[in-house]
Amino acid sequence: MFEAEEGGDDLMGQPPRQRAESLLPLASVLQSLLQGALATALVMGLYAWMHASATLAPLAPAATFTALVAANAALILPSRTGSRRWSQLFTGLAPVSRLVIAATITALFVATGVPAIASLFGFAALPLHTWLCCVVAGLTMAVPFELARRWLGPDHHGGFAQAQRG
């Protein structure tokens, strides 16, 4: 469960974990590593692209930080218990989850978009359109994160997790 999300309908009907069963299944570790690799690819690609441009290079640190924090916030979406349909990925957030995402994005804007504050972090303040693009890039990572969860998640009925059970 994440941030006061309700458990799945069958939560109390699930048998307890066997004593010999690992607390952290290999599929969960691999899922986390894949999601981290996806976020790293986004951030490194964005940084390399911006750093190659004399005009964009001064904005690269703030832009990559913005995309990284937004991608991290996007991990909330596929990490919620009970979210199994694509239509549920972006809906049904608990109030606490909405608050966490809103506070994160607000603080991110202040830290990277307000010149006086951004300079305290060693950032050049991002223009609004650049900031929005970086936030959208980070938040859309929820889709590949969800694909990783579906492919490698311990509750998945195919892919790697199924091969591990068989």
C-alpha positions as a printed NumPy array, in Angstrom:
array([[  0.   ,   0.   ,   0.   ],
       [  1.148,   3.528,  -0.636],
       [  0.195,   6.732,   1.133],
       [ -3.067,   5.574,   2.71 ],
       [ -4.32 ,   3.881,  -0.458],
       [ -7.022,   1.303,   0.059],
       [ -5.981,  -2.31 ,  -0.332],
       [ -7.313,  -4.521,  -3.071],
       [-10.735,  -6.119,  -2.716],
       [ -9.146,  -9.508,  -2.042],
       [ -6.55 ,  -8.266,   0.477],
       [ -7.986, -10.105,   3.478],
       [ -8.652, -13.225,   1.412],
       [ -4.999, -13.657,   0.464],
       [ -3.13 , -16.334,   2.38 ],
       [ -0.216, -15.187,   4.53 ],
       [  3.297, -15.341,   3.148],
       [  5.024, -18.672,   3.681],
       [  7.803, -18.546,   6.258],
       [ 10.397, -19.641,   3.68 ],
       [  9.183, -17.095,   1.11 ],
       [ 11.377, -14.053,   0.611],
       [ 10.146, -10.727,   1.984],
       [ 11.445,  -9.065,  -1.153],
       [ 10.921, -11.27 ,  -4.208],
       [ 13.48 , -11.154,  -7.   ],
       [ 10.786,  -9.88 ,  -9.378],
       [ 10.224,  -6.844,  -7.126],
       [ 13.939,  -6.09 ,  -7.029],
       [ 14.193,  -6.384, -10.81 ],
       [ 11.093,  -4.207, -11.248],
       [ 12.657,  -1.493,  -9.081],
       [ 15.947,  -1.719, -10.963],
       [ 14.163,  -1.422, -14.312],
       [ 12.119,   1.561, -13.136],
       [ 15.311,   3.205, -11.857],
       [ 17.047,   2.534, -15.164],
       [ 14.136,   4.119, -17.049],
       [ 14.274,   7.245, -14.876],
       [ 18.06 ,   7.373, -15.282],
       [ 17.73 ,   7.125, -19.064],
       [ 15.277,  10.032, -19.083],
       [ 17.486,  12.229, -16.915],
       [ 20.76 ,  11.388, -18.663],
       [ 19.222,  11.802, -22.108],
       [ 17.709,  15.153, -21.186],
       [ 20.964,  16.361, -19.658],
       [ 23.061,  15.261, -22.65 ],
       [ 20.66 ,  16.877, -25.112],
       [ 20.518,  20.176, -23.225],
       [ 24.215,  20.241, -22.402],
       [ 25.059,  19.907, -26.111],
       [ 23.356,  23.247, -26.803],
       [ 25.124,  26.452, -25.782],
       [ 21.736,  28.09 , -25.234],
       [ 20.244,  25.28 , -23.126],
       [ 23.367,  24.132, -21.252],
       [ 22.943,  26.574, -18.331],
       [ 19.419,  25.212, -17.786],
       [ 20.427,  21.535, -17.918],
       [ 20.987,  20.992, -14.166],
       [ 17.639,  22.512, -13.162],
       [ 15.822,  20.77 , -16.012],
       [ 17.205,  17.339, -15.197],
       [ 16.497,  17.827, -11.493],
       [ 12.925,  18.816, -12.362],
       [ 12.427,  15.772, -14.597],
       [ 13.95 ,  13.475, -11.969],
       [ 11.724,  14.724,  -9.146],
       [  8.628,  14.563, -11.381],
       [  9.529,  11.009, -12.442],
       [  9.956,  10.065,  -8.806],
       [  6.504,  11.498,  -8.064],
       [  5.164,   9.511, -11.025],
       [  6.259,   6.305,  -9.282],
       [  3.306,   6.818,  -6.937],
       [  0.881,   5.952,  -9.73 ],
       [  1.968,   2.378, -10.57 ],
       [  2.975,   1.67 ,  -6.956],
       [ -0.574,   1.869,  -5.629],
       [ -2.261,  -1.317,  -4.505],
       [ -5.272,  -2.331,  -6.542],
       [ -4.371,  -0.329,  -9.656],
       [ -4.527,  -3.046, -12.261],
       [ -6.33 ,  -1.445, -15.225],
       [ -4.827,   1.28 , -17.403],
       [ -7.856,   3.458, -16.74 ],
       [ -7.014,   3.382, -13.024],
       [ -3.395,   4.487, -13.413],
       [ -4.21 ,   8.203, -13.331],
       [ -7.463,   8.079, -11.351],
       [ -8.601,   7.247,  -7.86 ],
       [ -5.695,   8.779,  -5.983],
       [ -6.153,   8.933,  -2.223],
       [ -6.2  ,  12.461,  -0.77 ],
       [ -2.786,  11.914,   0.81 ],
       [ -1.287,  10.866,  -2.538],
       [ -2.773,  13.928,  -4.251],
       [ -1.332,  16.121,  -1.506],
       [  2.12 ,  14.527,  -1.81 ],
       [  2.181,  15.039,  -5.584],
       [  0.847,  18.614,  -5.378],
       [  3.306,  19.611,  -2.638],
       [  6.19 ,  18.03 ,  -4.523],
       [  5.373,  19.803,  -7.788],
       [  4.817,  23.127,  -5.983],
       [  8.126,  22.897,  -4.125],
       [  9.804,  21.847,  -7.349],
       [  8.502,  24.944,  -9.116],
       [  9.751,  27.196,  -6.327],
       [ 13.179,  25.537,  -6.288],
       [ 13.731,  25.576, -10.045],
       [ 11.433,  28.287, -11.392],
       [ 11.8  ,  31.198,  -8.971],
       [ 15.133,  32.896,  -9.76 ],
       [ 16.029,  33.937,  -6.188],
       [ 15.341,  30.438,  -4.839],
       [ 16.828,  28.565,  -7.811],
       [ 20.115,  30.422,  -7.366],
       [ 20.309,  29.13 ,  -3.775],
       [ 20.418,  25.632,  -5.251],
       [ 22.945,  26.628,  -7.908],
       [ 20.317,  26.457, -10.648],
       [ 19.505,  28.882, -13.411],
       [ 15.735,  29.41 , -13.11 ],
       [ 13.798,  27.58 , -15.776],
       [ 11.41 ,  29.47 , -18.038],
       [  7.845,  28.305, -17.425],
       [  7.534,  26.444, -20.733],
       [ 10.801,  24.558, -20.117],
       [  9.763,  23.753, -16.556],
       [  6.391,  22.429, -17.757],
       [  8.036,  20.264, -20.42 ],
       [ 10.366,  18.741, -17.82 ],
       [  7.509,  18.057, -15.401],
       [  5.409,  16.468, -18.144],
       [  8.385,  14.346, -19.255],
       [  8.866,  13.138, -15.693],
       [  5.191,  12.484, -15.002],
       [  4.678,  10.577, -18.247],
       [  7.26 ,   8.113, -16.969],
       [  4.301,   6.629, -15.072],
       [  3.459,   4.727, -18.27 ],
       [  6.806,   2.901, -18.676],
       [  6.917,   2.431, -14.881],
       [  3.517,   0.734, -15.099],
       [  4.732,  -1.425, -17.997],
       [  7.697,  -2.495, -15.852],
       [  5.328,  -3.313, -12.992],
       [  3.098,  -5.37 , -15.277],
       [  6.031,  -7.245, -16.789],
       [  8.096,  -7.865, -13.658],
       [  5.71 ,  -7.351, -10.761],
       [  5.351, -10.194,  -8.271],
       [  1.581, -10.296,  -8.819],
       [  1.857, -10.468, -12.609],
       [  0.534, -13.499, -14.456],
       [  3.157, -13.6  , -17.203],
       [  6.626, -12.366, -18.083],
       [  9.453, -12.741, -15.609],
       [  7.349, -13.204, -12.48 ],
       [  5.478, -16.135, -14.042],
       [  8.745, -17.782, -15.103],
       [ 10.032, -17.491, -11.531],
       [  6.964, -19.262, -10.119],
       [  7.047, -22.083, -12.673]])
